[in-house]
Structure formats: structure tokens, C-alpha cells
């Protein structure tokens, strides 16, 4: 395993993280014991960072991760996120109010069965609540010892500039993959200037870059990808999915030439920029994490020629947008 510092902090994390969105109940069915086995296998492989959120199943993901980490909590870095409503009395869609975020962390700690998290993020900016108020909540949580470090997620550049004035944030977690380079173009320069680490979620484009999709792929009723729209990009809509599967097939052929499965290639591409502290691999089975860590072997093979070929293949993708998700 390889490790990087999170921004300008002394928090060192594995470059491949274990993403727990998929175990919150919105990504189709899964077997809980397989998830627990995958968590243990990930730790054995040197993965230290486990990322979840209160909103993933209103505590379901945190609770399952907490169970899986029994006896091994001291070996890992737990990241969770607050500020998205999960209970009555909260604002709809986003709730970055001070009192709401202070209550969120109490729920998260209870679900995770721990007295602190290593990194707490505001999950999405709340346009109706001043950034200063949300950052004050994060800072008070940090000062209380319930979070060692704090950060944000899905923050636009101007929001980051304001946030750093009010709290010692160390990271911005955003969606980043071969099909979605919006944040790289519009936010990475600001993060680099402010010395913030990037946590990349969805490096495999929410399953598209695993090579498992076909033109006829149908998602389960409880799978959010049925909507077709991925944070403002209609990658999975009927008119775009077929073309994007063709793009993935071309990437798979390139991966074969490089002697790797497609998923490790996709993760290695995300990690090619040292600004990215960690690529979060959504995982539910031990075999998945075993394959994804092969990205470390692929990284040296990403020569300028290979990267140019990847860019040429991706120029044929459909449904891409320039607007950052709101």
C-alpha cells in the first residue's frame, strides 16, 4: 500500500480508501457478512481510510461499518459526513445549521460505536446557512475531541476560500473519475493553492468503469442510478449509456494491453495527481478490494503516451457537463 498526507496536515492515509456509500441501502442488495469480510480484508491489505456518512441509509452504513471494525478501530482512520437531513425537524435537502450538525455527530458516533472520528466533513454546502456557521460547528466538534480533523465535501472554489477563514479544514471530497473531470478543471487549482487534500469519490464512475455494464443494464428499484443522472451528468440515461459502454469497452482493451483489469486502471488514473490524497473504492466484497488495490501496480504504467490514449478514448463519451454539481 502507498500513503499520502491529507493536504497540509499530518494525517497520513492510504491512497485507496474503502467507500461505504454502497452499504447504505441505495445501491441495490448486498450481503452484510461479505461487507464485514471485505472490511477485514482491506485492513489486511494496508487500507487505513474508511469513508461513510450519516445520510447513507440514515445510519445504516455507519452502523455496519462500526460492527465490522470491532476490535480493529485503532488500526484505521474513520471519515464520516454530516449536514444532510436524516430525521424529522431538519431542513429539507441540506442542513448546515450549527445545532443540526452538532446533533449529527452525536448520531454518527453512536452508530459507529466510537468516541471520535478521525475526519468529519460537511457533506454538501447548505446555501441557506452561512458558511461561517457551518464551519463554527465543525471547529467546535474538533475542539471537543469528537473529530481529530475537519473538512468539507462538494465545496466550490469560492466556498473553500471562505471556509478556510473559519475552520482548519484539510480536505474537500468530490466526485472525480474519467467521465467526470469538472472539479479537476474548476476547483483543483484552488485546493492546491490552499494546500487542501482531495478525497475522490466515484473513481469508477459509480460502476460504469468496472466494465460490468452492458447496453441493456437495468438497475434495481432501490438503486439511485436508475435515474440515469449522476450529479448533473446524464451518463446512464438510455440515449447515453450505449455510447458510454462503447467507451468503456475501448478502455478495457487498453487495460488489457497494460496487463490490468479496468477498475485498477480507472483508480490509478485518479491517483496520478498527487493532490488526490485518496481514491474511495466503493466495496461490498473481498474480491473487489483485492482487485482495486492492483491500481498501485498500474500507476507506473501511466506514461504520457498512455494518458494521451486515454484522453482520446474519453473524447467520445456522452452526457458530460461543465457545470459543477450544486
C-alpha positions in Angstrom: 0.0 0.0 0.0 1.0 3.6 -0.5 0.2 6.5 1.8 -0.2 10.2 1.3 -0.7 13.2 3.7 -4.1 14.8 3.6 -3.4 18.3 2.4 -1.0 20.2 4.7 -2.0 18.1 7.7 -0.1 15.3 9.4 -3.0 12.9 8.8 -1.5 10.1 6.6 -3.9 7.9 4.7 -3.8 5.0 2.4 -4.2 6.2 -1.2 -7.0 3.7 -1.7 -9.9 4.1 0.7 -12.9 1.9 1.5 -16.0 3.8 0.4 -19.2 2.9 2.3 -21.9 4.6 0.3 -22.7 1.3 -1.3 -23.7 -0.3 2.0 -26.2 2.3 2.9 -29.1 0.7 1.0 -29.3 2.9 -2.1 -27.0 0.8 -4.3 -29.0 -2.4 -4.6 -28.8 -5.5 -2.5 -25.7 -6.9 -0.7 -24.7 -9.4 2.0 -23.7 -7.9 5.3 -21.2 -10.7 6.1 -19.5 -10.1 2.8 -19.1 -6.5 3.7 -17.6 -7.3 7.1 -15.2 -9.7 5.4 -14.3 -7.0 2.9 -13.5 -4.5 5.7 -11.2 -7.0 7.3 -9.5 -7.9 4.1 -9.0 -4.2 3.3 -7.2 -3.7 6.6 -5.0 -6.7 6.0 -4.1 -5.2 2.6 -3.0 -2.0 4.3 -6.0 0.2 3.6 -6.5 2.6 6.5 -9.2 5.0 5.4 -12.9 4.1 5.7 -15.4 6.7 4.5 -19.0 6.8 5.4 -21.8 9.3 6.1 -24.8 9.7 8.3 -27.1 10.0 5.3 -26.0 6.7 3.8 -29.1 4.8 4.9 -29.7 7.2 7.8 -27.0 5.5 9.9 -27.2 2.0 8.3 -23.8 2.4 6.6 -22.2 3.7 9.8 -23.7 1.0 11.9 -22.5 -1.8 9.7 -19.0 -0.2 9.4 -18.9 0.1 13.2 -19.7 -3.6 13.6 -17.1 -4.5 11.1 -14.4 -2.5 12.9 -15.0 -4.1 16.3 -11.6 -4.9 17.7 -9.8 -3.1 14.9 -10.9 0.5 15.3 -7.4 1.5 16.4 -5.9 0.4 13.1 -8.0 2.7 10.9 -9.0 6.2 10.0 -12.7 6.7 10.1 -14.2 9.5 8.0 -17.9 10.4 8.2 -20.0 13.3 6.9 -22.8 15.5 8.3 -25.1 18.2 7.2 -27.6 16.2 5.1 -31.0 15.7 6.8 -31.8 12.2 8.2 -34.6 12.9 10.8 -37.6 15.0 11.4 -37.1 18.6 12.4 -34.3 19.1 10.0 -34.4 21.3 6.9 -35.0 19.5 3.6 -32.1 18.5 1.3 -29.3 20.3 3.2 -28.9 21.3 6.8 -25.7 23.0 7.7 -27.0 24.8 10.7 -24.9 24.8 13.8 -27.3 22.9 16.0 -28.2 20.3 13.4 -24.5 19.5 12.7 -23.8 19.2 16.4 -26.6 16.7 16.7 -25.4 14.8 13.6 -22.1 14.0 15.1 -23.7 12.5 18.2 -25.8 10.2 16.0 -22.8 9.2 13.9 -20.6 8.4 17.0 -23.4 6.2 18.3 -23.9 4.3 15.0 -20.1 3.9 14.6 -19.7 2.8 18.2 -16.7 5.1 18.8 -16.0 8.2 20.8 -14.5 10.1 17.9 -14.0 10.1 14.2 -10.6 10.9 12.6 -12.1 13.3 9.9 -15.5 14.9 9.8 -16.8 16.6 6.7 -19.7 18.8 5.9 -21.3 16.6 3.2 -22.8 19.3 1.0 -22.8 23.1 1.3 -26.1 24.5 2.6 -26.9 27.6 0.5 -29.4 28.8 3.2 -26.9 28.7 6.0 -23.8 30.9 6.2 -20.5 29.0 5.7 -19.2 30.6 8.9 -22.0 29.0 10.9 -21.3 25.5 9.5 -17.5 25.9 9.9 -18.1 27.0 13.5 -19.9 23.7 14.1 -17.0 21.7 12.6 -14.4 23.7 14.7 -16.4 23.2 17.9 -16.7 19.5 17.2 -12.9 19.3 16.5 -12.1 21.2 19.7 -14.4 18.9 21.7 -12.3 15.9 20.6 -15.1 14.2 18.7 -13.2 14.7 15.4 -9.5 14.9 15.1 -9.7 16.8 11.8 -12.4 18.5 9.8 -13.1 19.2 6.1 -15.8 19.7 3.5 -17.3 17.9 0.6 -18.6 19.2 -2.7 -17.4 22.8 -2.0 -16.9 25.1 -4.9 -13.7 27.2 -5.1 -15.1 30.4 -3.6 -16.7 28.4 -0.8 -13.3 26.9 0.0 -11.8 30.3 0.3 -14.4 31.4 2.8 -14.3 28.1 4.7 -10.6 28.3 5.5 -11.2 31.6 7.1 -13.3 30.0 9.8 -12.1 26.4 10.4 -8.8 24.5 9.8 -10.3 22.3 7.0 -7.8 19.9 5.4 -9.8 18.2 2.6 -12.5 18.6 0.0 -14.2 15.4 -1.1 -15.6 15.5 -4.6 -16.7 13.1 -7.4 -13.8 12.5 -9.8 -13.3 9.9 -12.5 -12.6 9.6 -16.2 -16.2 10.6 -17.0 -16.2 13.5 -14.6 -13.3 16.0 -14.6 -15.4 19.1 -13.7 -13.8 19.5 -10.2 -10.3 19.0 -11.6 -10.7 21.9 -14.1 -12.5 24.3 -11.8 -11.6 23.5 -8.2 -8.2 21.7 -8.0 -6.2 24.8 -8.6 -7.8 26.5 -5.6 -7.3 23.3 -3.4 -3.7 23.3 -4.5 -3.2 26.9 -3.5 -4.9 26.4 -0.1 -3.0 23.2 0.4 -6.1 21.0 0.8 -6.2 17.3 0.1 -8.7 15.9 -2.4 -10.8 12.8 -1.5 -12.1 11.4 -4.8 -15.3 9.5 -4.6 -16.8 7.6 -7.5 -13.4 6.9 -9.2 -15.1 4.0 -11.1 -17.9 6.3 -12.2 -20.3 4.5 -9.9 -19.8 1.2 -11.6 -19.5 2.3 -15.2 -15.7 1.9 -15.1 -15.8 -1.6 -13.7 -16.7 -2.9 -17.2 -19.7 -4.7 -15.8 -22.4 -2.6 -17.6 -23.9 -3.5 -20.9 -26.2 -1.5 -23.2 -29.1 -3.3 -21.6 -28.1 -2.9 -17.9 -31.1 -2.4 -15.7 -30.8 -1.2 -12.1 -32.7 -2.5 -9.1 -35.6 -0.5 -7.8 -33.6 0.7 -4.7 -30.6 1.8 -6.8 -30.3 5.5 -7.2 -28.5 5.1 -10.6 -31.9 4.2 -12.1 -32.4 7.9 -12.6 -29.7 8.0 -15.1 -28.4 11.3 -14.0 -25.2 11.3 -12.0 -24.7 14.6 -10.1 -25.8 16.6 -13.2 -24.3 14.3 -15.8 -26.8 12.0 -17.7 -24.3 9.3 -18.1 -26.7 6.4 -17.6 -29.7 7.6 -19.5 -30.8 5.4 -22.4 -29.5 7.8 -25.0 -26.1 8.0 -23.4 -25.5 4.6 -21.8 -24.9 2.7 -25.0 -22.2 5.1 -26.2 -20.5 5.2 -22.8 -20.4 1.4 -22.8 -18.6 1.6 -26.1 -16.1 4.0 -24.5 -15.6 1.6 -21.6 -15.0 -1.3 -24.0 -12.2 0.7 -25.6 -10.7 1.5 -22.2 -11.0 -2.2 -21.3 -9.0 -3.0 -24.4 -6.3 -0.6 -23.4 -6.3 -2.0 -19.9 -5.8 -5.5 -21.4 -2.7 -4.2 -23.3 -1.4 -2.9 -20.0 -2.0 -6.2 -18.3 -4.6 -5.0 -15.8 -8.3 -5.1 -15.2 -10.2 -1.9 -16.0 -11.1 -0.9 -12.4 -7.4 -0.6 -11.2 -6.7 1.4 -14.3 -9.5 3.8 -13.5 -8.3 4.2 -9.9 -4.7 4.6 -10.9 -5.7 7.4 -13.3 -7.4 9.3 -10.4 -4.3 8.9 -8.3 -1.9 10.2 -11.0 -2.2 13.7 -9.4 -0.5 13.8 -6.0 -3.1 16.4 -5.0 -5.5 13.5 -4.6 -4.9 12.1 -1.2 -7.2 9.1 -1.5 -9.4 7.4 -4.1 -12.5 5.9 -2.5 -13.3 2.5 -3.7 -17.0 1.6 -3.1 -16.7 -2.0 -1.9 -19.0 -4.8 -0.7 -17.0 -8.0 -1.3 -13.4 -9.0 -0.5 -12.7 -9.8 -4.2 -13.5 -6.2 -5.1 -10.9 -4.6 -2.8 -8.3 -7.2 -3.8 -8.7 -6.2 -7.4 -8.8 -2.4 -6.7 -5.5 -2.4 -4.8 -3.9 -3.5 -8.0 -4.1 0.1 -9.0 -0.8 0.6 -7.2 0.9 -1.6 -9.8 -0.7 0.2 -12.7 0.3 3.7 -11.7 3.9 3.4 -13.1 2.5 2.3 -16.4 0.6 5.6 -16.9 3.1 7.1 -19.3 2.4 10.3 -21.2 1.5 8.2 -24.3 -0.9 6.0 -22.3 -2.6 9.1 -20.8 -2.9 10.6 -24.3 -4.6 7.4 -25.5 -7.0 7.6 -22.5 -7.9 11.2 -23.3 -8.6 10.3 -26.9 -10.9 7.4 -25.9 -12.7 9.7 -23.4 -13.3 12.3 -26.1 -16.1 10.0 -27.4 -18.0 9.9 -24.1 -21.6 11.1 -23.9 -23.5 13.1 -21.3 -20.6 15.1 -19.8 -21.2 18.5 -18.3 -19.0 21.5 -17.4 -21.3 22.8 -14.6 -20.3 21.8 -11.0 -22.9 20.0 -9.1 -24.9 22.3 -6.8 
